[in-house]
Amino acid sequence: MTRYQHLAKLLAQRINQGLYVCGERLPSVRALSKEHGVSISTVQQAYYLLEEQQLITPQPRSGYFVTPHKSAHPMPALTRPTQRPVDITQWDAVLKLLSLRQEKDILQLGSGTPNLTQSTLKPLWKIISRIGQQQDIRLFEYDNIYGMPELREQIARLAIDSGCHVTPEEIVVTNGCHEALSVSVRAVCQAGDIVAVESPCYHGILQVLHGFGIKVIEIPTDSQSGISLEALELALEQWPIKAVIVVPNCNNPLGFIMPEQRKRGLVKLAQRFDIAIIEDDVYGELAWEYPRPPTVKAFDSEGRVLLCSSFSKTLGPGLRVGWVVPGRYLDRVLHMKYIVTGSTVQQTQIAAAEFVRQGFYPAHLRRMRQYYQRNLEVFTAAVLQHFPCGICVTRPQGGYLLWIELPETTDMAKLNKQMRDNDIQIAVGSLLSASGKYQTCLRLNYGLPFTAETEKALALLGTAIEQATEVSLAEVAGR
């Protein structure tokens, strides 16, 4: 056995034993050369051999990483929601979930907040501090209704990676992606209209539609390929749908990336039935694959896709810096923004623009992708270890949200109460359905630091699920 084969075998053993976890960056070529007393060429040959064995994956300018293994656990099947227009409910439950955000003593297992502890955010803190010290008079003035030109220029540059070639003049800055979605809905719909959504669907989108008096038809969605175009086509033939809202990249909550062919198919359906597509790409930059996946907007030649995004999931939600590329609906979006907020805070716009312009943003994204990908493996392993048999767990392709299907007999009311009594917050799946489906599903945030406290909470949650399921089974047997 040659030296490089011996080194490759040793590294493979370390990977299989879990010393290097999936998604983790391996030591540099120079570091391994020094550690094992071999030449740099020997290390490179060992890495080439491991790459051929699909144990490791190279990333340009970043090094080698342990390849995420294919899922061995059951995946959720195609969802089967009620396929007719329904009124949206669940506001009280959503409000209760939101009210827990500021309670520091509660572990937020079900939140949609990104990890904010990484050192790559330090330059942003310095930029914000410097802006405040400069006493720039712009901070007290009204902003341009489009948003600051320097920020829109940077957003246009970032859009190129997603397959979109837009000018700064085509971009409208908003107070986060939530406002981008809100003004987009108001630009293309009115009260009484019907909108198609993925099922499950981010609760913020549902509540925007609820607030405007719009009915929803939930479309079956696959946890690996996204919204069913076949089911959407049938719905479009049957109902006067005005728009479809999708989160095609690193979906919330299923984590899939919609294949390019299906993105093209979605655009063709929209053209055929003359409807708008509202695309939420807020997680798109957090995809594992490189380069990042294209947006649906990238395949739009008629301006019917309203592309919404923000820095809320990549930098921090408190910045409140989002944007929309509304295509043919630009005038309507501007009017809706004027009605709702008029203009956007300038300090965080300046800070975000500087952070991107100075080159800090790509480095931060690389760090977060690596962190979330590594955390996914750790959290998934903990869930499979501590939760009872009979669950299905998604295999996200990016982002930091995990969707878990529990046994149908789980008593969720009992589970919810037990978690709250232990200062643990979970997000029940019914919050992400217009008709209240997915009562026995959970959304978990695996972007949280995996500490002893986090693992203890997951173990406690697993025990509570088992108890709630056993109680429910006993009740069924008693009948």
C-alpha atoms as one frame of an Amber mdcrd trajectory, in Angstrom:
protein
   0.000   0.000   0.000   1.414   3.388  -1.020   1.688   6.316   1.360  -1.243
   8.205  -0.148  -3.441   5.061  -0.044  -2.524   4.547   3.612  -3.389   8.186
   4.402  -6.661   7.939   2.477  -7.598   4.789   4.413  -6.847   6.533   7.726
  -8.977   9.551   6.803 -11.810   7.297   5.589 -11.777   5.516   8.958 -11.982
   8.859  10.750 -14.965   9.865   8.626 -16.770   6.547   9.163 -16.125   6.743
  12.909 -17.626  10.229  13.053 -14.391  12.016  13.942 -15.059  14.174  10.887
 -18.834  14.723  10.633 -20.804  15.257   7.443 -20.367  18.769   6.101 -17.245
  19.424   8.195 -14.201  20.976   6.602 -11.169  18.671   6.555  -7.654  19.854
   7.508  -5.801  21.753   4.819  -3.320  19.957   2.571  -0.441  21.771   4.281
  -1.713  20.897   7.785  -2.053  17.185   6.958   1.372  17.163   5.317   2.892
  18.519   8.510   0.837  16.233  10.809   1.754  12.976   9.012   5.212  13.886
   7.785   4.375  13.346   4.125   4.665  15.535   1.054   1.942  17.889  -0.117
   1.639  15.766  -3.268   0.890  12.665  -1.134  -1.908  14.487   0.690  -3.376
  15.744  -2.585  -3.384  12.198  -4.018  -5.090  10.917  -0.853  -7.751  13.590
  -1.177  -8.260  12.751  -4.876  -8.802   9.091  -3.906 -11.362  10.031  -1.213
 -13.102  12.282  -3.729 -13.372   9.356  -6.171 -14.906   7.306  -3.345 -17.427
  10.180  -2.841 -16.406  10.498   0.805 -15.287  14.097   0.449 -16.257  17.045
  -1.765 -14.013  19.927  -2.867 -15.323  23.483  -2.655 -13.535  26.187  -4.665
 -11.212  28.330  -2.517 -12.557  26.667   0.645 -10.941  23.218   0.777 -12.369
  19.714   1.175 -15.524  18.804   3.111 -17.057  15.516   4.239 -19.784  14.617
   1.744 -23.293  14.581   3.281 -24.509  11.003   3.130 -27.795  10.151   1.484
 -30.740   9.872   3.794 -31.314   6.451   5.327 -34.383   7.529   7.266 -37.962
   7.731   5.897 -38.794  10.952   4.058 -42.235  12.617   4.158 -44.422  11.624
   1.212 -46.229  14.000  -1.161 -48.605  16.089   0.942 -52.335  15.744   0.321
 -54.093  18.948   1.407 -57.718  19.883   0.800 -57.719  20.996  -2.843 -60.388
  23.664  -2.764 -60.336  27.351  -1.808 -60.486  27.846   1.969 -60.451  30.738
   4.406 -57.281  31.011   6.465 -57.303  30.553  10.227 -54.591  29.990  12.877
 -53.892  33.687  13.593 -54.252  33.231  17.362 -51.764  30.344  17.320 -49.314
  32.312  15.138 -49.565  35.327  17.459 -48.813  33.093  20.434 -45.742  31.727
  18.634 -44.515  35.225  17.776 -45.032  36.486  21.337 -42.442  33.982  22.601
 -39.616  35.461  20.494 -38.401  37.874  23.170 -38.623  35.478  26.112 -34.960
  34.728  26.791 -35.640  31.808  29.131 -37.416  29.808  26.430 -35.445  27.610
  24.016 -36.784  28.477  20.553 -36.670  25.079  18.831 -39.350  26.051  16.316
 -38.268  29.576  15.389 -37.231  30.783  11.935 -34.358  32.928  13.241 -30.851
  32.366  11.796 -27.764  31.769  13.879 -26.370  35.194  14.846 -23.224  34.112
  16.722 -20.734  33.735  13.863 -17.590  35.885  13.774 -18.180  36.735  10.100
 -20.850  39.204  11.281 -18.284  41.342  13.150 -17.546  43.601  10.145 -21.270
  44.394   9.950 -21.292  45.491  13.597 -18.327  47.789  12.889 -19.993  49.269
   9.808 -23.205  50.000  11.718 -21.234  51.589  14.559 -19.215  53.759  12.156
 -22.370  54.960  10.382 -23.839  56.114  13.692 -20.656  57.967  14.648 -20.455
  59.818  11.333 -23.725  61.678  12.083 -24.801  61.293   8.461 -27.827  63.584
   7.961 -29.375  60.997   5.606 -30.267  58.855   8.617 -32.903  61.433   9.631
 -34.264  62.078   6.134 -36.967  60.346   4.103 -35.592  57.665   1.820 -36.252
  57.378  -1.913 -39.376  55.215  -2.330 -37.270  52.759  -4.391 -34.643  52.486
  -1.653 -31.037  53.663  -1.601 -29.304  53.480  -5.021 -26.070  52.010  -3.603
 -27.986  49.131  -1.991 -30.019  48.407  -5.103 -26.781  48.316  -7.090 -25.365
  45.633  -4.776 -28.618  43.622  -4.860 -28.532  43.697  -8.682 -24.977  42.284
  -8.526 -26.052  39.503  -6.141 -28.993  38.634  -8.402 -26.605  37.575 -11.174
 -25.661  34.443  -9.198 -29.342  33.438  -9.134 -29.624  33.725 -12.914 -31.335
  37.133 -12.891 -30.011  40.096 -14.827 -31.819  43.131 -13.474 -30.939  46.803
 -13.161 -31.045  48.769  -9.893 -34.064  50.636 -11.313 -36.060  47.380 -11.346
 -35.552  46.782  -7.607 -37.668  48.141  -4.752 -36.207  47.995  -1.232 -38.648
  46.971   1.519 -38.776  46.494   5.273 -37.751  42.855   5.130 -39.080  40.099
   2.907 -42.387  40.165   4.769 -43.199  43.603   3.341 -41.931  42.498  -0.067
 -44.441  39.633  -0.037 -47.186  41.880   1.331 -46.883  44.590  -1.343 -46.547
  41.910  -4.032 -49.805  40.250  -2.965 -51.601  43.605  -2.879 -50.194  44.499
  -6.298 -51.717  41.463  -8.045 -54.737  40.502  -5.904 -57.741  41.954  -4.143
 -60.172  40.750  -1.491 -62.105  37.661  -2.555 -59.447  36.424  -4.988 -57.940
  32.932  -4.832 -54.198  32.281  -4.518 -52.447  28.892  -4.799 -49.718  28.034
  -2.294 -47.445  25.127  -1.476 -48.598  22.867   1.314 -47.224  23.216   3.957
 -46.607  26.943   3.546 -44.771  29.582   5.623 -47.300  30.990   8.107 -46.293
  34.602   7.337 -47.492  34.208   3.746 -50.776  32.704   4.923 -51.417  35.543
   7.361 -50.685  38.171   4.688 -53.337  36.549   2.501 -55.723  36.272   5.462
 -55.308  39.967   6.249 -56.266  40.956   2.697 -59.342  38.713   2.598 -57.889
  36.325   0.038 -58.813  32.647  -0.137 -56.164  29.961  -0.482 -56.003  26.683
  -2.301 -53.228  24.426  -1.003 -51.363  22.403  -3.629 -49.730  19.011  -2.867
 -45.990  19.419  -2.405 -43.135  16.901  -2.442 -40.407  17.190   0.190 -37.709
  16.747  -2.470 -39.018  18.353  -5.678 -41.544  20.936  -4.521 -45.038  21.923
  -5.597 -46.883  19.430  -7.816 -47.244  21.082 -11.223 -49.787  18.453 -12.184
 -52.013  19.286  -9.209 -51.493  23.021  -9.790 -52.569  22.650 -13.419 -55.776
  20.880 -12.364 -56.487  23.635  -9.839 -55.897  26.337 -12.461 -58.352  24.619
 -14.799 -60.976  24.429 -12.064 -60.641  27.717 -10.151 -60.061  31.418 -11.084
 -56.639  31.572  -9.384 -54.917  34.981  -9.592 -51.417  34.018  -8.428 -49.250
  31.232  -7.049 -46.792  31.781  -4.190 -43.736  29.528  -3.961 -40.534  29.173
  -1.929 -38.617  27.052  -4.469 -35.089  27.299  -3.022 -34.408  25.841   0.459
 -38.116  25.800   1.093 -39.646  26.769   4.431 -40.427  24.302   5.977 -39.545
  21.298   3.753 -36.028  22.365   2.723 -36.186  21.206  -0.931 -34.741  22.914
  -3.989 -37.166  22.749  -6.895 -35.439  21.219  -9.964 -34.756  23.636 -12.825
 -37.016  21.729 -15.207 -39.947  22.152 -12.821 -39.159  25.841 -12.354 -39.402
  26.265 -16.123 -42.637  24.283 -16.082 -44.081  26.572 -13.413 -43.329  29.648
 -15.550 -44.978  28.004 -18.568 -48.098  27.261 -16.510 -48.229  30.879 -15.366
 -47.965  32.050 -18.973 -50.645  29.642 -20.143 -53.156  30.659 -17.465 -52.032
  34.316 -17.294 -51.302  34.425 -13.572 -48.570  35.999 -11.472 -45.890  34.091
  -9.572 -44.777  35.517  -6.229 -41.414  33.945  -5.423 -39.915  34.003  -1.921
 -36.144  33.463  -2.266 -35.176  34.475   1.263 -33.302  31.182   1.888 -31.852
  30.779  -1.617 -28.344  31.951  -0.691 -28.110  29.185   1.935 -28.227  26.252
  -0.506 -25.526  23.598  -0.085 -24.878  23.399  -3.811 -22.484  25.794  -5.517
 -23.173  27.900  -7.474 -26.472  28.625  -5.760 -29.651  27.417  -7.538 -31.412
  29.761  -9.971 -34.643  31.465  -9.049 -37.903  30.957 -10.918 -37.449  34.604
 -11.943 -34.403  33.528 -13.961 -36.740  31.748 -16.426 -39.266  34.601 -16.659
 -39.261  36.474 -19.964 -42.578  38.303 -19.470 -42.081  40.030 -16.114 -44.842
  38.030 -14.409 -42.621  36.786 -11.532 -42.342  39.052  -8.481 -39.076  38.024
  -6.817 -38.963  38.736  -3.055 -35.971  38.349  -0.759 -34.036  39.939   2.113
 -30.992  39.715   4.367 -33.165  38.493   7.251 -32.146  34.830   6.993 -28.532
  35.367   5.945 -27.494  38.325   8.133 -30.201  39.088  10.678 -33.944  39.812
  10.758 -33.436  42.964  12.834 -31.879  44.756   9.850 -35.313  44.839   8.157
 -33.704  45.087   4.720 -35.600  43.280   1.999 -36.437  43.841  -1.647 -38.725
  42.905  -4.492 -38.072  42.714  -8.236 -41.681  43.126  -9.407 -41.298  42.979
 -13.200 -44.407  44.219 -14.973 -46.025  45.078 -11.627 -43.472  47.750 -10.666
 -45.900  50.693 -10.604 -48.423  48.777  -8.502 -45.753  47.628  -6.038 -44.454
  51.189  -5.630 -47.971  52.421  -4.936 -48.583  49.661  -2.373 -45.278  50.410
  -0.662 -46.160  54.105  -0.465 -49.514  53.239   1.100 -47.993  50.892   3.701
 -44.644  52.444   4.750 -43.663  55.166   2.311 -39.921  54.662   2.762 -37.366
  52.427   4.449 -34.869  53.058   7.267 -31.568  54.205   5.767 -28.966  53.196
   8.369 -29.343  49.453   7.833 -29.562  49.931   4.061 -26.199  51.719   4.092
 -24.719  49.041   6.355 -25.938  46.142   4.220 -24.707  47.810   1.028 -21.248
  48.388   2.539 -21.058  44.827   3.903 -21.701  43.443   0.418 -19.580  46.024
  -1.431 -16.521  45.361   0.730 -16.687  41.621   0.045 -17.713  40.428   3.512
 -21.010  38.893   2.377 -19.678  35.914   0.322 -17.324  34.908   3.154 -20.198
  35.060   5.632 -22.415  32.943   3.365 -19.708  30.288   3.024 -19.365  30.124
   6.798 -23.118  29.844   7.340 -23.586  27.150   4.692 -20.848  25.049   6.288
 -22.249  25.639   9.765 -25.836  24.770   8.843 -24.838  21.729   6.793 -22.794
  20.369   9.694 -25.589  21.146  12.160 -28.115  19.345   9.968 -26.203  16.088
  10.392 -25.880  16.551  14.148 -29.529  17.544  14.707 -30.858  14.789  12.444
 -28.797  12.183  14.283 -30.089  13.489  17.627 -33.701  13.435  16.413 -33.388
   9.863  15.134 -31.736   8.847  18.395 -34.177  10.474  20.822 -37.498  10.423
  18.944 -39.660   7.270  18.773 -39.845   5.000  15.737 -42.391   5.806  13.050
 -41.293   9.372  12.289 -40.394  10.839   8.898 -37.708  13.527   8.639 -36.911
  15.764   5.671 -33.481  15.985   4.097 -33.045  19.748   3.497 -30.887  20.930
   0.617 -30.124  24.209   2.342 -31.362  26.663   4.959 -31.797  25.613   8.587
 -35.326  24.211   8.987 -36.265  20.570   9.543 -39.766  19.136   9.022 -40.751
  16.084  11.061 -43.863  13.938  10.699 -44.851  12.224  13.964 -47.153   9.220
  14.401 -50.754  10.186  13.574 -51.874   9.183  17.065 -49.694  11.810  18.802
 -51.662  14.043  21.183 -50.251  17.430  20.121 -52.177  19.460  22.711 -50.577
  17.392  25.455 -47.166  17.648  23.786 -47.402  21.428  23.385 -48.331  21.944
  27.033 -45.541  19.715  28.271 -42.952  21.593  26.187 -44.178  24.996  27.385
 -44.000  23.767  30.983 -40.335  22.967  30.311 -39.615  26.361  28.659 -39.250
  24.852  25.194 -41.021  26.355  22.190 -41.964  24.165  19.209 -43.742  25.051
  15.976 -46.639  22.701  15.234 -47.253  21.978  11.551 -50.860  23.191  11.602
 -49.518  26.779  11.734 -48.281  26.250   8.177 -51.594  25.172   6.692 -54.599
  27.301   5.747 -56.951  24.463   6.661 -55.160  23.413   9.859 -53.583  20.241
   8.485 -50.274  18.743   9.719 -51.439  18.576  13.334 -48.862  15.868  13.992
 -45.921  17.589  12.316 -43.161  19.790  13.734 -40.800  22.378  12.300 -37.404
  22.502  14.044 -34.601  25.048  13.683 -31.297  23.180  13.359 -29.384  26.453
  13.069 -29.294  26.720  16.857 -25.952  26.023  18.547 -25.950  22.311  19.392
 -25.142  22.563  23.083 -25.776  20.174  25.957 -28.932  22.192  26.647 -30.123
  21.731  23.060 -29.554  17.965  23.109 -31.294  17.715  26.483 -34.278  19.593
  25.024 -34.425  17.253  22.009 -34.256  14.227  24.311 -37.051  15.676  26.434
 -39.099  16.388  23.314 -38.576  12.824  22.085 -39.721  11.396  25.424 -42.762
  13.681  25.439 -43.688  12.587  21.902 -43.436   8.941  22.919 -45.626   9.543
  25.974 -48.176  11.577  24.012 -48.328   8.835  21.384 -48.688   6.057  23.973
 -51.503   7.930  25.712 -53.316   8.410  22.434 -52.892   4.751  21.455 -54.221
   3.688  24.841 -57.261   5.907  24.365 -57.904   4.384  20.938 -57.578   0.864
  22.346 -59.995   1.767  25.168 -62.736   2.570  22.690
